[in-house]
Amino acid sequence: QVQLVESGGGLVQAGGSLRLSCAASGLTFSSYHMGWFRQTPGQEREFVAAVSRSGGSTTYTDSVKGRFTISRGNARNPVYLQMNNLKPEDTAVYYCAAGRTIATRASGYDYWGQGTQVTVSS
C-alpha cells in the first residue's frame, strides 16, 4: 500500500521560508515523478511544482518561480519543496503526489498525501 506523508508546514511571516518534505512507503522511488500541489478552501487543487524521476527536469507554476525549489531526495523522502520569500497568497494546504507521468494537472498523479498546512501572515 502506497503512503505519502507531508511534513514541514506551519505558520511563517511574509518573507520567511519553509521546507516541506514528503515521506513515502510502498512505492518504487525511481519509477515515479513527484509533484507538489496546493489548495485553499473552495478552490481547485493548484499545481505548484514537479520533478522528474531522475531529478533532471523540473517545472513550476509562474507564481512560485524564483522562490520555490523542488528537489528529489531518497527512497524514504523522495521529494522536498523549499519555499523562500513566502507571501500571504501562498497560504494553502500543500500536497505531495506521485505519478507515472510528469504533469501539471492533478489527474496526472496516482498517489496523494493528506496535506500539510502552510500559513503566511502579512
Biotite code that builds the C-alpha atoms (Angstrom):
import biotite.structure as struc

atoms = struc.array([
    struc.Atom([0.000, 0.000, 0.000], chain_id="A", res_id=1, res_name="GLN", atom_name="CA", element="C"),
    struc.Atom([1.412, 3.371, -1.046], chain_id="A", res_id=2, res_name="VAL", atom_name="CA", element="C"),
    struc.Atom([1.551, 6.090, 1.578], chain_id="A", res_id=3, res_name="GLN", atom_name="CA", element="C"),
    struc.Atom([2.726, 9.660, 1.194], chain_id="A", res_id=4, res_name="LEU", atom_name="CA", element="C"),
    struc.Atom([3.036, 11.853, 4.274], chain_id="A", res_id=5, res_name="VAL", atom_name="CA", element="C"),
    struc.Atom([3.862, 15.538, 4.109], chain_id="A", res_id=6, res_name="GLU", atom_name="CA", element="C"),
    struc.Atom([5.586, 17.475, 6.865], chain_id="A", res_id=7, res_name="SER", atom_name="CA", element="C"),
    struc.Atom([7.210, 20.829, 7.410], chain_id="A", res_id=8, res_name="GLY", atom_name="CA", element="C"),
    struc.Atom([4.223, 23.110, 7.165], chain_id="A", res_id=9, res_name="GLY", atom_name="CA", element="C"),
    struc.Atom([3.455, 25.789, 9.700], chain_id="A", res_id=10, res_name="GLY", atom_name="CA", element="C"),
    struc.Atom([2.941, 29.472, 10.340], chain_id="A", res_id=11, res_name="LEU", atom_name="CA", element="C"),
    struc.Atom([5.519, 31.898, 8.993], chain_id="A", res_id=12, res_name="VAL", atom_name="CA", element="C"),
    struc.Atom([5.687, 35.629, 8.399], chain_id="A", res_id=13, res_name="GLN", atom_name="CA", element="C"),
    struc.Atom([5.773, 37.052, 4.909], chain_id="A", res_id=14, res_name="ALA", atom_name="CA", element="C"),
    struc.Atom([9.309, 36.874, 3.535], chain_id="A", res_id=15, res_name="GLY", atom_name="CA", element="C"),
    struc.Atom([10.110, 33.789, 5.568], chain_id="A", res_id=16, res_name="GLY", atom_name="CA", element="C"),
    struc.Atom([10.955, 30.258, 4.463], chain_id="A", res_id=17, res_name="SER", atom_name="CA", element="C"),
    struc.Atom([9.701, 26.741, 4.965], chain_id="A", res_id=18, res_name="LEU", atom_name="CA", element="C"),
    struc.Atom([10.888, 23.380, 3.692], chain_id="A", res_id=19, res_name="ARG", atom_name="CA", element="C"),
    struc.Atom([8.272, 20.753, 3.011], chain_id="A", res_id=20, res_name="LEU", atom_name="CA", element="C"),
    struc.Atom([9.153, 17.060, 2.990], chain_id="A", res_id=21, res_name="SER", atom_name="CA", element="C"),
    struc.Atom([7.246, 14.086, 1.678], chain_id="A", res_id=22, res_name="CYS", atom_name="CA", element="C"),
    struc.Atom([7.839, 10.679, 3.227], chain_id="A", res_id=23, res_name="ALA", atom_name="CA", element="C"),
    struc.Atom([6.905, 7.705, 1.086], chain_id="A", res_id=24, res_name="ALA", atom_name="CA", element="C"),
    struc.Atom([6.375, 3.995, 1.552], chain_id="A", res_id=25, res_name="SER", atom_name="CA", element="C"),
    struc.Atom([5.097, 1.237, -0.675], chain_id="A", res_id=26, res_name="GLY", atom_name="CA", element="C"),
    struc.Atom([6.311, 2.625, -3.971], chain_id="A", res_id=27, res_name="LEU", atom_name="CA", element="C"),
    struc.Atom([9.412, 2.257, -6.083], chain_id="A", res_id=28, res_name="THR", atom_name="CA", element="C"),
    struc.Atom([11.110, 5.599, -5.756], chain_id="A", res_id=29, res_name="PHE", atom_name="CA", element="C"),
    struc.Atom([12.750, 5.639, -9.155], chain_id="A", res_id=30, res_name="SER", atom_name="CA", element="C"),
    struc.Atom([9.539, 4.802, -11.018], chain_id="A", res_id=31, res_name="SER", atom_name="CA", element="C"),
    struc.Atom([7.597, 7.921, -10.136], chain_id="A", res_id=32, res_name="TYR", atom_name="CA", element="C"),
    struc.Atom([7.654, 11.577, -10.981], chain_id="A", res_id=33, res_name="HIS", atom_name="CA", element="C"),
    struc.Atom([6.810, 13.717, -7.967], chain_id="A", res_id=34, res_name="MET", atom_name="CA", element="C"),
    struc.Atom([4.753, 16.851, -7.680], chain_id="A", res_id=35, res_name="GLY", atom_name="CA", element="C"),
    struc.Atom([3.515, 19.419, -5.182], chain_id="A", res_id=36, res_name="TRP", atom_name="CA", element="C"),
    struc.Atom([0.052, 20.927, -5.316], chain_id="A", res_id=37, res_name="PHE", atom_name="CA", element="C"),
    struc.Atom([-1.791, 23.323, -3.037], chain_id="A", res_id=38, res_name="ARG", atom_name="CA", element="C"),
    struc.Atom([-5.403, 24.020, -2.253], chain_id="A", res_id=39, res_name="GLN", atom_name="CA", element="C"),
    struc.Atom([-7.369, 26.700, -0.457], chain_id="A", res_id=40, res_name="THR", atom_name="CA", element="C"),
    struc.Atom([-10.973, 26.337, 0.738], chain_id="A", res_id=41, res_name="PRO", atom_name="CA", element="C"),
    struc.Atom([-13.453, 26.405, -2.114], chain_id="A", res_id=42, res_name="GLY", atom_name="CA", element="C"),
    struc.Atom([-10.755, 26.285, -4.770], chain_id="A", res_id=43, res_name="GLN", atom_name="CA", element="C"),
    struc.Atom([-9.467, 23.525, -7.002], chain_id="A", res_id=44, res_name="GLU", atom_name="CA", element="C"),
    struc.Atom([-6.160, 21.905, -6.260], chain_id="A", res_id=45, res_name="ARG", atom_name="CA", element="C"),
    struc.Atom([-3.450, 24.009, -7.916], chain_id="A", res_id=46, res_name="GLU", atom_name="CA", element="C"),
    struc.Atom([-0.190, 22.778, -9.404], chain_id="A", res_id=47, res_name="PHE", atom_name="CA", element="C"),
    struc.Atom([2.926, 24.176, -7.730], chain_id="A", res_id=48, res_name="VAL", atom_name="CA", element="C"),
    struc.Atom([5.942, 22.209, -8.941], chain_id="A", res_id=49, res_name="ALA", atom_name="CA", element="C"),
    struc.Atom([7.039, 18.853, -10.313], chain_id="A", res_id=50, res_name="ALA", atom_name="CA", element="C"),
    struc.Atom([10.280, 16.952, -10.676], chain_id="A", res_id=51, res_name="VAL", atom_name="CA", element="C"),
    struc.Atom([11.079, 14.072, -12.984], chain_id="A", res_id=52, res_name="SER", atom_name="CA", element="C"),
    struc.Atom([12.061, 10.588, -11.873], chain_id="A", res_id=53, res_name="ARG", atom_name="CA", element="C"),
    struc.Atom([15.717, 11.346, -12.446], chain_id="A", res_id=54, res_name="SER", atom_name="CA", element="C"),
    struc.Atom([15.565, 14.781, -10.884], chain_id="A", res_id=55, res_name="GLY", atom_name="CA", element="C"),
    struc.Atom([16.912, 16.259, -14.081], chain_id="A", res_id=56, res_name="GLY", atom_name="CA", element="C"),
    struc.Atom([13.759, 18.097, -15.075], chain_id="A", res_id=57, res_name="SER", atom_name="CA", element="C"),
    struc.Atom([11.643, 20.455, -13.018], chain_id="A", res_id=58, res_name="THR", atom_name="CA", element="C"),
    struc.Atom([8.670, 22.642, -13.740], chain_id="A", res_id=59, res_name="THR", atom_name="CA", element="C"),
    struc.Atom([6.938, 25.352, -11.698], chain_id="A", res_id=60, res_name="TYR", atom_name="CA", element="C"),
    struc.Atom([3.830, 27.426, -11.807], chain_id="A", res_id=61, res_name="THR", atom_name="CA", element="C"),
    struc.Atom([4.672, 31.025, -12.674], chain_id="A", res_id=62, res_name="ASP", atom_name="CA", element="C"),
    struc.Atom([3.729, 32.463, -9.291], chain_id="A", res_id=63, res_name="SER", atom_name="CA", element="C"),
    struc.Atom([6.438, 30.499, -7.449], chain_id="A", res_id=64, res_name="VAL", atom_name="CA", element="C"),
    struc.Atom([9.288, 30.650, -9.961], chain_id="A", res_id=65, res_name="LYS", atom_name="CA", element="C"),
    struc.Atom([12.421, 32.045, -8.364], chain_id="A", res_id=66, res_name="GLY", atom_name="CA", element="C"),
    struc.Atom([11.052, 31.480, -4.844], chain_id="A", res_id=67, res_name="ARG", atom_name="CA", element="C"),
    struc.Atom([10.344, 27.733, -4.604], chain_id="A", res_id=68, res_name="PHE", atom_name="CA", element="C"),
    struc.Atom([12.667, 24.846, -5.404], chain_id="A", res_id=69, res_name="THR", atom_name="CA", element="C"),
    struc.Atom([11.581, 21.248, -5.817], chain_id="A", res_id=70, res_name="ILE", atom_name="CA", element="C"),
    struc.Atom([14.183, 18.537, -5.413], chain_id="A", res_id=71, res_name="SER", atom_name="CA", element="C"),
    struc.Atom([14.438, 14.784, -5.284], chain_id="A", res_id=72, res_name="ARG", atom_name="CA", element="C"),
    struc.Atom([15.520, 13.056, -2.122], chain_id="A", res_id=73, res_name="GLY", atom_name="CA", element="C"),
    struc.Atom([15.911, 9.378, -1.393], chain_id="A", res_id=74, res_name="ASN", atom_name="CA", element="C"),
    struc.Atom([13.540, 6.433, -1.403], chain_id="A", res_id=75, res_name="ALA", atom_name="CA", element="C"),
    struc.Atom([12.163, 7.283, 2.015], chain_id="A", res_id=76, res_name="ARG", atom_name="CA", element="C"),
    struc.Atom([11.791, 11.017, 1.352], chain_id="A", res_id=77, res_name="ASN", atom_name="CA", element="C"),
    struc.Atom([11.502, 11.264, -2.400], chain_id="A", res_id=78, res_name="PRO", atom_name="CA", element="C"),
    struc.Atom([10.701, 14.931, -2.735], chain_id="A", res_id=79, res_name="VAL", atom_name="CA", element="C"),
    struc.Atom([11.206, 18.260, -0.997], chain_id="A", res_id=80, res_name="TYR", atom_name="CA", element="C"),
    struc.Atom([9.865, 21.740, -1.604], chain_id="A", res_id=81, res_name="LEU", atom_name="CA", element="C"),
    struc.Atom([11.999, 24.635, -0.420], chain_id="A", res_id=82, res_name="GLN", atom_name="CA", element="C"),
    struc.Atom([9.838, 27.748, -0.185], chain_id="A", res_id=83, res_name="MET", atom_name="CA", element="C"),
    struc.Atom([11.542, 31.120, 0.197], chain_id="A", res_id=84, res_name="ASN", atom_name="CA", element="C"),
    struc.Atom([10.216, 34.664, 0.282], chain_id="A", res_id=85, res_name="ASN", atom_name="CA", element="C"),
    struc.Atom([6.776, 33.374, 1.184], chain_id="A", res_id=86, res_name="LEU", atom_name="CA", element="C"),
    struc.Atom([3.775, 35.572, 0.539], chain_id="A", res_id=87, res_name="LYS", atom_name="CA", element="C"),
    struc.Atom([0.309, 35.571, 2.156], chain_id="A", res_id=88, res_name="PRO", atom_name="CA", element="C"),
    struc.Atom([-1.126, 34.269, -1.116], chain_id="A", res_id=89, res_name="GLU", atom_name="CA", element="C"),
    struc.Atom([0.966, 31.117, -0.673], chain_id="A", res_id=90, res_name="ASP", atom_name="CA", element="C"),
    struc.Atom([-1.257, 30.167, 2.254], chain_id="A", res_id=91, res_name="THR", atom_name="CA", element="C"),
    struc.Atom([-2.822, 26.785, 1.484], chain_id="A", res_id=92, res_name="ALA", atom_name="CA", element="C"),
    struc.Atom([-2.757, 23.096, 2.244], chain_id="A", res_id=93, res_name="VAL", atom_name="CA", element="C"),
    struc.Atom([0.169, 21.611, 0.356], chain_id="A", res_id=94, res_name="TYR", atom_name="CA", element="C"),
    struc.Atom([0.039, 18.089, -1.038], chain_id="A", res_id=95, res_name="TYR", atom_name="CA", element="C"),
    struc.Atom([2.724, 15.863, -2.488], chain_id="A", res_id=96, res_name="CYS", atom_name="CA", element="C"),
    struc.Atom([1.827, 13.455, -5.255], chain_id="A", res_id=97, res_name="ALA", atom_name="CA", element="C"),
    struc.Atom([3.427, 10.618, -7.188], chain_id="A", res_id=98, res_name="ALA", atom_name="CA", element="C"),
    struc.Atom([2.671, 9.717, -10.765], chain_id="A", res_id=99, res_name="GLY", atom_name="CA", element="C"),
    struc.Atom([3.866, 7.811, -13.798], chain_id="A", res_id=100, res_name="ARG", atom_name="CA", element="C"),
    struc.Atom([3.768, 10.973, -15.899], chain_id="A", res_id=101, res_name="THR", atom_name="CA", element="C"),
    struc.Atom([5.222, 14.376, -15.094], chain_id="A", res_id=102, res_name="ILE", atom_name="CA", element="C"),
    struc.Atom([2.111, 16.517, -15.186], chain_id="A", res_id=103, res_name="ALA", atom_name="CA", element="C"),
    struc.Atom([0.758, 19.880, -14.130], chain_id="A", res_id=104, res_name="THR", atom_name="CA", element="C"),
    struc.Atom([-2.757, 18.514, -13.716], chain_id="A", res_id=105, res_name="ARG", atom_name="CA", element="C"),
    struc.Atom([-3.858, 16.726, -10.569], chain_id="A", res_id=106, res_name="ALA", atom_name="CA", element="C"),
    struc.Atom([-5.393, 13.971, -12.685], chain_id="A", res_id=107, res_name="SER", atom_name="CA", element="C"),
    struc.Atom([-1.911, 13.057, -13.851], chain_id="A", res_id=108, res_name="GLY", atom_name="CA", element="C"),
    struc.Atom([-0.928, 11.693, -10.445], chain_id="A", res_id=109, res_name="TYR", atom_name="CA", element="C"),
    struc.Atom([-1.738, 8.343, -8.926], chain_id="A", res_id=110, res_name="ASP", atom_name="CA", element="C"),
    struc.Atom([-0.997, 8.792, -5.230], chain_id="A", res_id=111, res_name="TYR", atom_name="CA", element="C"),
    struc.Atom([-1.515, 11.651, -2.815], chain_id="A", res_id=112, res_name="TRP", atom_name="CA", element="C"),
    struc.Atom([-0.615, 12.590, 0.715], chain_id="A", res_id=113, res_name="GLY", atom_name="CA", element="C"),
    struc.Atom([-3.012, 14.056, 3.267], chain_id="A", res_id=114, res_name="GLN", atom_name="CA", element="C"),
    struc.Atom([-1.545, 17.537, 3.075], chain_id="A", res_id=115, res_name="GLY", atom_name="CA", element="C"),
    struc.Atom([0.252, 19.958, 5.356], chain_id="A", res_id=116, res_name="THR", atom_name="CA", element="C"),
    struc.Atom([-0.985, 23.450, 6.188], chain_id="A", res_id=117, res_name="GLN", atom_name="CA", element="C"),
    struc.Atom([1.165, 26.438, 5.272], chain_id="A", res_id=118, res_name="VAL", atom_name="CA", element="C"),
    struc.Atom([0.038, 29.789, 6.627], chain_id="A", res_id=119, res_name="THR", atom_name="CA", element="C"),
    struc.Atom([1.859, 33.004, 5.736], chain_id="A", res_id=120, res_name="VAL", atom_name="CA", element="C"),
    struc.Atom([0.983, 36.065, 7.800], chain_id="A", res_id=121, res_name="SER", atom_name="CA", element="C"),
    struc.Atom([1.373, 39.588, 6.465], chain_id="A", res_id=122, res_name="SER", atom_name="CA", element="C"),
])
